[in-house]
């Protein structure tokens, strides 16, 4: 186990080395496949487009007639027509977008560029040879690989799968994740709190974060502050799941028993991170079940999960390890910062003169739940930075895409 806290970069390198733990597959209908990971490469069953077709509404012409100005037109081809037509010299054929091209034509003049006089047309703007024409298979060839094993099916690629003639896909089975909250003080949400009780918001955070289509989740309850109870619950859950996630109880207090329980039942890969908020995080294993111990502070739970744990879970589920996307933003504030720990600072984003500006949210504590609810995202300030100055540029992660 590490003696000093790991940096974000070290954690990422460790996560990248972990291998997929879901080995079985299932066949699902395409309409039920979104959010799942492909178990095998996908190849197209058809050409895209499946035949030569028109890219616009217009008129098909012969190559040798492209310099002619006048044509007669008495025939048409609509999308879905099964006609196999050849153009005669001096003839134009009316075609619609997506319609099969005449077999001896590969040029379309757009309908906006002609004048119609009964069964005759006049060309106002001459097309170039091959214009407005889509060739069979020019997008995707039959038997071409369209998506790789481990790709997540999403809004961007499900259309491609369907267009390639695929109705069912083989995907990795859902990863089984059990989760706990921890602490004698936790209660179901109520306004009638007594003494040192607090509402158990972490249950709802984890339940929501794990609401992924590739996850089969189960809440195993709230761990009481008792080593024997913690050990028996972790051992029981480890036999039924691929991953266990806990929130709270991973610090160094006398009533924090998770680290002792995990080290006695299995092994700990690392404990503590050089990240603020999120220092008391631990990753270990009980037999073949991963155990992810998150801090109890709600902000730490949400940010650690979104920035690091979700990419790990996706890799363990059969997908790829992919960190969240960021973009650059300019700070409009200055502040001092301790070195040695990277910091995720909650900010409000304003756009001024087409530039994204970061305004520091006033409450930054890891227990300040409002700092996630009322801000727009976070900026990442590296470990070696001790001072942030107005005008500095940082990576910005938007909550709308992060969660």
One Martini backbone bead per residue (centre of mass of N, CA, C, O) as a GRO file, in nm:
protein
  403
    1UNK     BB    1   0.100   0.034   0.018
    2UNK     BB    2   0.088   0.355   0.014
    3UNK     BB    3   0.247   0.626   0.184
    4UNK     BB    4   0.162   0.829  -0.031
    5UNK     BB    5  -0.022   1.017  -0.207
    6UNK     BB    6  -0.185   1.003  -0.501
    7UNK     BB    7  -0.200   1.104  -0.804
    8UNK     BB    8  -0.389   1.133  -1.071
    9UNK     BB    9  -0.187   1.007  -1.267
   10UNK     BB   10  -0.137   0.746  -1.102
   11UNK     BB   11  -0.428   0.648  -1.102
   12UNK     BB   12  -0.465   0.628  -1.406
   13UNK     BB   13  -0.239   0.420  -1.457
   14UNK     BB   14  -0.369   0.202  -1.285
   15UNK     BB   15  -0.646   0.183  -1.429
   16UNK     BB   16  -0.535   0.107  -1.717
   17UNK     BB   17  -0.429  -0.187  -1.613
   18UNK     BB   18  -0.702  -0.279  -1.594
   19UNK     BB   19  -0.926  -0.541  -1.643
   20UNK     BB   20  -1.171  -0.697  -1.763
   21UNK     BB   21  -1.452  -0.865  -1.568
   22UNK     BB   22  -1.637  -0.911  -1.812
   23UNK     BB   23  -1.708  -1.226  -2.001
   24UNK     BB   24  -2.001  -1.202  -2.077
   25UNK     BB   25  -2.284  -1.238  -2.297
   26UNK     BB   26  -2.548  -1.068  -2.495
   27UNK     BB   27  -2.847  -1.057  -2.681
   28UNK     BB   28  -2.973  -0.755  -2.829
   29UNK     BB   29  -3.172  -0.526  -2.912
   30UNK     BB   30  -3.113  -0.229  -3.049
   31UNK     BB   31  -3.328  -0.063  -2.872
   32UNK     BB   32  -3.160  -0.197  -2.601
   33UNK     BB   33  -2.834  -0.095  -2.642
   34UNK     BB   34  -2.803   0.157  -2.508
   35UNK     BB   35  -2.506   0.180  -2.306
   36UNK     BB   36  -2.353  -0.051  -2.431
   37UNK     BB   37  -2.102  -0.305  -2.484
   38UNK     BB   38  -1.920  -0.442  -2.715
   39UNK     BB   39  -1.817  -0.786  -2.771
   40UNK     BB   40  -1.776  -0.710  -3.080
   41UNK     BB   41  -1.719  -0.663  -3.381
   42UNK     BB   42  -1.858  -0.460  -3.640
   43UNK     BB   43  -2.030  -0.543  -3.946
   44UNK     BB   44  -2.145  -0.473  -4.240
   45UNK     BB   45  -2.428  -0.599  -4.440
   46UNK     BB   46  -2.396  -0.334  -4.616
   47UNK     BB   47  -2.420  -0.085  -4.827
   48UNK     BB   48  -2.316   0.272  -4.808
   49UNK     BB   49  -2.495   0.297  -5.007
   50UNK     BB   50  -2.687   0.039  -5.167
   51UNK     BB   51  -2.700   0.263  -5.399
   52UNK     BB   52  -2.726   0.464  -5.648
   53UNK     BB   53  -2.784   0.816  -5.563
   54UNK     BB   54  -2.954   1.098  -5.482
   55UNK     BB   55  -2.879   1.411  -5.303
   56UNK     BB   56  -3.124   1.541  -5.467
   57UNK     BB   57  -3.344   1.745  -5.612
   58UNK     BB   58  -3.382   1.660  -5.971
   59UNK     BB   59  -3.174   1.599  -6.272
   60UNK     BB   60  -3.085   1.357  -6.489
   61UNK     BB   61  -2.775   1.310  -6.677
   62UNK     BB   62  -2.572   1.291  -6.934
   63UNK     BB   63  -2.248   1.336  -6.999
   64UNK     BB   64  -2.280   1.429  -7.310
   65UNK     BB   65  -2.517   1.660  -7.208
   66UNK     BB   66  -2.385   1.893  -7.017
   67UNK     BB   67  -2.395   2.135  -7.256
   68UNK     BB   68  -2.683   2.142  -7.255
   69UNK     BB   69  -2.993   2.333  -7.222
   70UNK     BB   70  -3.207   2.131  -7.348
   71UNK     BB   71  -3.494   1.926  -7.233
   72UNK     BB   72  -3.668   1.638  -7.198
   73UNK     BB   73  -3.951   1.549  -6.959
   74UNK     BB   74  -4.141   1.229  -6.854
   75UNK     BB   75  -3.969   1.115  -6.613
   76UNK     BB   76  -3.957   0.934  -6.287
   77UNK     BB   77  -3.782   0.909  -5.954
   78UNK     BB   78  -3.843   0.769  -5.652
   79UNK     BB   79  -3.821   0.684  -5.346
   80UNK     BB   80  -3.840   0.320  -5.373
   81UNK     BB   81  -3.809   0.268  -5.650
   82UNK     BB   82  -3.761  -0.018  -5.893
   83UNK     BB   83  -3.642   0.120  -6.118
   84UNK     BB   84  -3.458   0.054  -6.439
   85UNK     BB   85  -3.311   0.327  -6.582
   86UNK     BB   86  -3.256   0.487  -6.898
   87UNK     BB   87  -3.107   0.737  -7.070
   88UNK     BB   88  -3.162   0.955  -7.317
   89UNK     BB   89  -3.080   1.149  -7.553
   90UNK     BB   90  -3.199   1.465  -7.439
   91UNK     BB   91  -3.263   1.359  -7.150
   92UNK     BB   92  -3.451   1.407  -6.847
   93UNK     BB   93  -3.471   1.290  -6.505
   94UNK     BB   94  -3.672   1.279  -6.246
   95UNK     BB   95  -3.535   1.322  -5.912
   96UNK     BB   96  -3.502   1.212  -5.578
   97UNK     BB   97  -3.406   1.195  -5.277
   98UNK     BB   98  -3.267   0.863  -5.273
   99UNK     BB   99  -3.286   0.782  -5.550
  100UNK     BB  100  -3.238   0.587  -5.804
  101UNK     BB  101  -3.025   0.578  -6.048
  102UNK     BB  102  -2.960   0.584  -6.346
  103UNK     BB  103  -2.745   0.356  -6.496
  104UNK     BB  104  -2.621   0.607  -6.707
  105UNK     BB  105  -2.588   0.799  -6.443
  106UNK     BB  106  -2.384   1.078  -6.245
  107UNK     BB  107  -2.584   1.340  -6.277
  108UNK     BB  108  -2.711   1.641  -6.107
  109UNK     BB  109  -2.957   1.882  -6.136
  110UNK     BB  110  -3.086   2.118  -5.970
  111UNK     BB  111  -3.403   2.249  -5.941
  112UNK     BB  112  -3.301   2.553  -5.902
  113UNK     BB  113  -3.141   2.525  -6.210
  114UNK     BB  114  -3.435   2.540  -6.345
  115UNK     BB  115  -3.673   2.542  -6.617
  116UNK     BB  116  -4.025   2.497  -6.668
  117UNK     BB  117  -4.198   2.353  -6.978
  118UNK     BB  118  -4.365   2.117  -6.911
  119UNK     BB  119  -4.167   1.875  -7.097
  120UNK     BB  120  -3.951   2.104  -7.038
  121UNK     BB  121  -3.604   2.208  -6.992
  122UNK     BB  122  -3.383   2.460  -6.840
  123UNK     BB  123  -3.055   2.546  -6.802
  124UNK     BB  124  -2.895   2.775  -6.572
  125UNK     BB  125  -2.689   2.563  -6.426
  126UNK     BB  126  -2.416   2.386  -6.471
  127UNK     BB  127  -2.304   2.085  -6.405
  128UNK     BB  128  -2.092   1.867  -6.279
  129UNK     BB  129  -1.942   1.589  -6.298
  130UNK     BB  130  -2.094   1.403  -6.030
  131UNK     BB  131  -2.311   1.576  -5.922
  132UNK     BB  132  -2.528   1.481  -5.673
  133UNK     BB  133  -2.378   1.193  -5.619
  134UNK     BB  134  -2.421   0.857  -5.490
  135UNK     BB  135  -2.223   0.594  -5.415
  136UNK     BB  136  -2.196   0.280  -5.378
  137UNK     BB  137  -2.027   0.250  -5.072
  138UNK     BB  138  -1.890   0.537  -4.997
  139UNK     BB  139  -1.919   0.507  -4.687
  140UNK     BB  140  -1.994   0.186  -4.670
  141UNK     BB  141  -1.882  -0.136  -4.678
  142UNK     BB  142  -1.929  -0.444  -4.713
  143UNK     BB  143  -1.774  -0.589  -4.425
  144UNK     BB  144  -1.710  -0.347  -4.274
  145UNK     BB  145  -1.577  -0.202  -4.007
  146UNK     BB  146  -1.760   0.007  -3.770
  147UNK     BB  147  -1.702  -0.134  -3.480
  148UNK     BB  148  -1.554  -0.186  -3.177
  149UNK     BB  149  -1.469  -0.349  -2.928
  150UNK     BB  150  -1.606  -0.158  -2.647
  151UNK     BB  151  -1.816   0.006  -2.762
  152UNK     BB  152  -2.044   0.251  -2.707
  153UNK     BB  153  -2.374   0.275  -2.733
  154UNK     BB  154  -2.520   0.559  -2.905
  155UNK     BB  155  -2.642   0.837  -3.061
  156UNK     BB  156  -2.409   0.831  -3.283
  157UNK     BB  157  -2.413   0.493  -3.367
  158UNK     BB  158  -2.703   0.361  -3.399
  159UNK     BB  159  -2.757   0.446  -3.691
  160UNK     BB  160  -2.527   0.285  -3.821
  161UNK     BB  161  -2.621   0.005  -3.738
  162UNK     BB  162  -2.896   0.011  -3.877
  163UNK     BB  163  -2.792   0.085  -4.168
  164UNK     BB  164  -2.617  -0.201  -4.162
  165UNK     BB  165  -2.843  -0.435  -4.086
  166UNK     BB  166  -2.874  -0.432  -3.760
  167UNK     BB  167  -3.076  -0.576  -3.489
  168UNK     BB  168  -2.850  -0.732  -3.330
  169UNK     BB  169  -2.640  -0.734  -3.029
  170UNK     BB  170  -2.333  -0.802  -2.879
  171UNK     BB  171  -2.296  -0.781  -2.527
  172UNK     BB  172  -2.207  -0.705  -2.233
  173UNK     BB  173  -2.271  -0.775  -1.943
  174UNK     BB  174  -2.367  -0.664  -1.661
  175UNK     BB  175  -2.241  -0.502  -1.408
  176UNK     BB  176  -2.190  -0.573  -1.063
  177UNK     BB  177  -2.314  -0.337  -0.812
  178UNK     BB  178  -2.236  -0.264  -0.484
  179UNK     BB  179  -2.370  -0.044  -0.218
  180UNK     BB  180  -2.258   0.183   0.041
  181UNK     BB  181  -2.301   0.327   0.339
  182UNK     BB  182  -2.162   0.536   0.622
  183UNK     BB  183  -2.297   0.564   0.947
  184UNK     BB  184  -2.470   0.633   1.244
  185UNK     BB  185  -2.587   0.931   1.149
  186UNK     BB  186  -2.770   0.815   0.936
  187UNK     BB  187  -3.064   0.918   0.745
  188UNK     BB  188  -3.346   0.945   0.628
  189UNK     BB  189  -3.507   1.180   0.485
  190UNK     BB  190  -3.547   1.461   0.709
  191UNK     BB  191  -3.663   1.729   0.933
  192UNK     BB  192  -3.619   1.530   1.206
  193UNK     BB  193  -3.347   1.594   1.349
  194UNK     BB  194  -3.115   1.445   1.585
  195UNK     BB  195  -2.863   1.576   1.712
  196UNK     BB  196  -2.612   1.419   1.488
  197UNK     BB  197  -2.787   1.397   1.252
  198UNK     BB  198  -2.803   1.293   0.900
  199UNK     BB  199  -2.863   1.296   0.579
  200UNK     BB  200  -2.862   1.041   0.321
  201UNK     BB  201  -2.726   1.152   0.028
  202UNK     BB  202  -2.532   0.929  -0.088
  203UNK     BB  203  -2.737   0.731  -0.184
  204UNK     BB  204  -2.856   0.914  -0.413
  205UNK     BB  205  -2.596   0.962  -0.561
  206UNK     BB  206  -2.517   0.666  -0.626
  207UNK     BB  207  -2.782   0.576  -0.753
  208UNK     BB  208  -2.754   0.782  -0.986
  209UNK     BB  209  -2.461   0.722  -1.095
  210UNK     BB  210  -2.546   0.399  -1.139
  211UNK     BB  211  -2.760   0.479  -1.371
  212UNK     BB  212  -2.671   0.245  -1.587
  213UNK     BB  213  -2.706   0.027  -1.860
  214UNK     BB  214  -2.432  -0.149  -1.764
  215UNK     BB  215  -2.577  -0.166  -1.477
  216UNK     BB  216  -2.607  -0.370  -1.177
  217UNK     BB  217  -2.773  -0.264  -0.891
  218UNK     BB  218  -2.710  -0.258  -0.517
  219UNK     BB  219  -2.830  -0.197  -0.202
  220UNK     BB  220  -2.674  -0.285   0.131
  221UNK     BB  221  -2.661  -0.034   0.303
  222UNK     BB  222  -2.569   0.072   0.628
  223UNK     BB  223  -2.272   0.114   0.788
  224UNK     BB  224  -2.164   0.050   1.080
  225UNK     BB  225  -1.945   0.140   1.354
  226UNK     BB  226  -1.819  -0.179   1.292
  227UNK     BB  227  -1.592  -0.407   1.215
  228UNK     BB  228  -1.757  -0.671   1.202
  229UNK     BB  229  -1.987  -0.559   1.026
  230UNK     BB  230  -1.818  -0.467   0.788
  231UNK     BB  231  -1.689  -0.740   0.713
  232UNK     BB  232  -1.949  -0.908   0.665
  233UNK     BB  233  -2.067  -0.723   0.442
  234UNK     BB  234  -1.834  -0.729   0.239
  235UNK     BB  235  -1.821  -1.034   0.200
  236UNK     BB  236  -2.108  -1.077   0.101
  237UNK     BB  237  -2.099  -0.876  -0.146
  238UNK     BB  238  -1.843  -1.001  -0.295
  239UNK     BB  239  -2.006  -1.271  -0.390
  240UNK     BB  240  -2.226  -1.083  -0.588
  241UNK     BB  241  -1.989  -0.899  -0.711
  242UNK     BB  242  -1.761  -0.693  -0.893
  243UNK     BB  243  -1.848  -0.434  -0.720
  244UNK     BB  244  -1.764  -0.211  -0.450
  245UNK     BB  245  -1.927   0.073  -0.294
  246UNK     BB  246  -1.824   0.335  -0.077
  247UNK     BB  247  -1.946   0.586   0.171
  248UNK     BB  248  -1.737   0.617   0.394
  249UNK     BB  249  -1.493   0.509   0.639
  250UNK     BB  250  -1.181   0.597   0.499
  251UNK     BB  251  -1.042   0.712   0.724
  252UNK     BB  252  -0.866   0.780   1.059
  253UNK     BB  253  -1.073   0.715   1.245
  254UNK     BB  254  -1.198   0.518   1.502
  255UNK     BB  255  -1.482   0.475   1.316
  256UNK     BB  256  -1.293   0.384   1.071
  257UNK     BB  257  -1.308   0.044   0.917
  258UNK     BB  258  -1.249  -0.018   0.613
  259UNK     BB  259  -0.942  -0.057   0.594
  260UNK     BB  260  -0.922  -0.293   0.792
  261UNK     BB  261  -1.125  -0.477   0.650
  262UNK     BB  262  -0.985  -0.491   0.372
  263UNK     BB  263  -0.701  -0.592   0.466
  264UNK     BB  264  -0.821  -0.864   0.597
  265UNK     BB  265  -0.986  -0.971   0.332
  266UNK     BB  266  -0.755  -0.845   0.140
  267UNK     BB  267  -0.659  -0.573  -0.069
  268UNK     BB  268  -0.455  -0.276  -0.112
  269UNK     BB  269  -0.350  -0.059  -0.353
  270UNK     BB  270  -0.476   0.224  -0.242
  271UNK     BB  271  -0.435   0.521  -0.014
  272UNK     BB  272  -0.488   0.810  -0.101
  273UNK     BB  273  -0.510   1.145  -0.238
  274UNK     BB  274  -0.386   1.435  -0.427
  275UNK     BB  275  -0.697   1.550  -0.361
  276UNK     BB  276  -0.926   1.838  -0.395
  277UNK     BB  277  -1.158   1.664  -0.328
  278UNK     BB  278  -1.050   1.313  -0.208
  279UNK     BB  279  -0.833   1.180  -0.026
  280UNK     BB  280  -1.006   0.923   0.118
  281UNK     BB  281  -0.914   0.696  -0.100
  282UNK     BB  282  -0.988   0.346  -0.192
  283UNK     BB  283  -0.830   0.051  -0.345
  284UNK     BB  284  -0.949  -0.290  -0.386
  285UNK     BB  285  -0.969  -0.649  -0.283
  286UNK     BB  286  -1.204  -0.931  -0.285
  287UNK     BB  287  -1.071  -1.130  -0.451
  288UNK     BB  288  -1.256  -1.045  -0.750
  289UNK     BB  289  -1.351  -0.788  -0.591
  290UNK     BB  290  -1.397  -0.469  -0.612
  291UNK     BB  291  -1.296  -0.187  -0.393
  292UNK     BB  292  -1.459   0.132  -0.338
  293UNK     BB  293  -1.346   0.400  -0.130
  294UNK     BB  294  -1.522   0.666  -0.038
  295UNK     BB  295  -1.589   0.940   0.081
  296UNK     BB  296  -1.836   1.114   0.278
  297UNK     BB  297  -1.826   1.353   0.114
  298UNK     BB  298  -2.038   1.451  -0.133
  299UNK     BB  299  -1.842   1.594  -0.329
  300UNK     BB  300  -1.635   1.367  -0.349
  301UNK     BB  301  -1.818   1.154  -0.464
  302UNK     BB  302  -1.898   1.299  -0.730
  303UNK     BB  303  -1.612   1.374  -0.845
  304UNK     BB  304  -1.467   1.102  -0.835
  305UNK     BB  305  -1.662   0.951  -1.008
  306UNK     BB  306  -1.660   1.130  -1.269
  307UNK     BB  307  -1.333   1.149  -1.308
  308UNK     BB  308  -1.253   0.818  -1.228
  309UNK     BB  309  -1.462   0.581  -1.173
  310UNK     BB  310  -1.620   0.560  -1.434
  311UNK     BB  311  -1.385   0.484  -1.625
  312UNK     BB  312  -1.321   0.224  -1.472
  313UNK     BB  313  -1.595   0.079  -1.497
  314UNK     BB  314  -1.599   0.075  -1.806
  315UNK     BB  315  -1.350  -0.104  -1.834
  316UNK     BB  316  -1.455  -0.345  -1.653
  317UNK     BB  317  -1.719  -0.375  -1.861
  318UNK     BB  318  -1.560  -0.352  -2.174
  319UNK     BB  319  -1.446  -0.087  -2.217
  320UNK     BB  320  -1.304   0.225  -2.215
  321UNK     BB  321  -1.063   0.444  -2.101
  322UNK     BB  322  -1.238   0.758  -2.039
  323UNK     BB  323  -1.202   1.074  -2.005
  324UNK     BB  324  -1.323   1.361  -1.955
  325UNK     BB  325  -1.413   1.643  -2.101
  326UNK     BB  326  -1.252   1.951  -2.196
  327UNK     BB  327  -1.205   2.308  -2.148
  328UNK     BB  328  -1.122   2.628  -2.179
  329UNK     BB  329  -1.058   2.876  -1.912
  330UNK     BB  330  -1.100   3.195  -1.758
  331UNK     BB  331  -0.996   3.368  -1.494
  332UNK     BB  332  -1.148   3.621  -1.248
  333UNK     BB  333  -0.935   3.525  -1.023
  334UNK     BB  334  -0.772   3.509  -0.701
  335UNK     BB  335  -0.541   3.264  -0.535
  336UNK     BB  336  -0.445   3.057  -0.288
  337UNK     BB  337  -0.235   2.749  -0.287
  338UNK     BB  338  -0.163   2.443  -0.212
  339UNK     BB  339   0.055   2.220  -0.255
  340UNK     BB  340   0.043   1.860  -0.359
  341UNK     BB  341  -0.259   1.935  -0.450
  342UNK     BB  342  -0.514   1.880  -0.631
  343UNK     BB  343  -0.785   2.094  -0.764
  344UNK     BB  344  -1.147   2.115  -0.742
  345UNK     BB  345  -1.308   2.395  -0.864
  346UNK     BB  346  -1.588   2.565  -0.818
  347UNK     BB  347  -1.787   2.713  -1.088
  348UNK     BB  348  -1.893   2.994  -1.271
  349UNK     BB  349  -2.018   3.044  -1.596
  350UNK     BB  350  -1.914   3.294  -1.830
  351UNK     BB  351  -2.000   3.480  -2.132
  352UNK     BB  352  -1.753   3.704  -2.278
  353UNK     BB  353  -1.685   3.780  -2.581
  354UNK     BB  354  -1.665   3.460  -2.646
  355UNK     BB  355  -1.570   3.404  -2.343
  356UNK     BB  356  -1.480   3.190  -2.093
  357UNK     BB  357  -1.569   3.246  -1.748
  358UNK     BB  358  -1.437   3.215  -1.416
  359UNK     BB  359  -1.629   3.183  -1.116
  360UNK     BB  360  -1.602   3.162  -0.790
  361UNK     BB  361  -1.730   2.969  -0.564
  362UNK     BB  362  -1.772   3.050  -0.228
  363UNK     BB  363  -1.819   2.733  -0.168
  364UNK     BB  364  -1.552   2.467  -0.112
  365UNK     BB  365  -1.632   2.249   0.058
  366UNK     BB  366  -1.681   1.898   0.076
  367UNK     BB  367  -1.973   1.959   0.235
  368UNK     BB  368  -2.077   2.155   0.002
  369UNK     BB  369  -2.344   2.077  -0.181
  370UNK     BB  370  -2.406   2.350  -0.330
  371UNK     BB  371  -2.143   2.359  -0.513
  372UNK     BB  372  -2.286   2.167  -0.726
  373UNK     BB  373  -2.581   2.276  -0.761
  374UNK     BB  374  -2.477   2.605  -0.818
  375UNK     BB  375  -2.285   2.519  -1.031
  376UNK     BB  376  -2.123   2.435  -1.353
  377UNK     BB  377  -1.827   2.346  -1.246
  378UNK     BB  378  -1.478   2.265  -1.303
  379UNK     BB  379  -1.147   2.324  -1.208
  380UNK     BB  380  -0.804   2.228  -1.273
  381UNK     BB  381  -0.547   2.229  -1.021
  382UNK     BB  382  -0.241   2.171  -0.992
  383UNK     BB  383  -0.003   2.078  -0.763
  384UNK     BB  384   0.227   2.311  -0.848
  385UNK     BB  385   0.015   2.523  -0.770
  386UNK     BB  386  -0.001   2.829  -0.555
  387UNK     BB  387  -0.125   3.039  -0.778
  388UNK     BB  388  -0.403   3.232  -0.875
  389UNK     BB  389  -0.465   3.427  -1.164
  390UNK     BB  390  -0.588   3.660  -1.337
  391UNK     BB  391  -0.610   3.493  -1.664
  392UNK     BB  392  -0.593   3.217  -1.618
  393UNK     BB  393  -0.567   2.883  -1.758
  394UNK     BB  394  -0.808   2.612  -1.760
  395UNK     BB  395  -0.961   2.324  -1.703
  396UNK     BB  396  -1.302   2.246  -1.800
  397UNK     BB  397  -1.589   2.095  -1.627
  398UNK     BB  398  -1.906   2.009  -1.712
  399UNK     BB  399  -2.186   1.893  -1.553
  400UNK     BB  400  -2.362   1.814  -1.804
  401UNK     BB  401  -2.122   1.598  -1.892
  402UNK     BB  402  -2.002   1.461  -1.630
  403UNK     BB  403  -2.286   1.308  -1.536
   0.00000   0.00000   0.00000
